[in-house]
Amino acid sequence: MIFKVLYQKDKIETPRRETTLSLYLEAETEVDARSIVQENTDYNIEYIEPLQGKHLEYEQQSPDFKLTEFN
């Protein structure tokens, strides 16, 4: 399943909507997605949203849609 992860690059600063970033990730569950991001980054995860159906199709039309892969 594809997940959209909304995050802040820094865990120290107070989260602000203006600085929220997103990445797209493929994982089995939301827990797996969170674990993958936490193990590979220092990001402050705000929200993880599962994408499927029409919502996924809509997100895929964005020029910013790109699946993030961690080694």
Buried (B, 14 or more C-beta within 10 A) or exposed (E): BBBBBBBBEEEEEEBEEEEBEBBBBEBEEBEBBBEBBEEEBEBBBBEBBBBEEEEBEEBEEEEEBEEBEEE
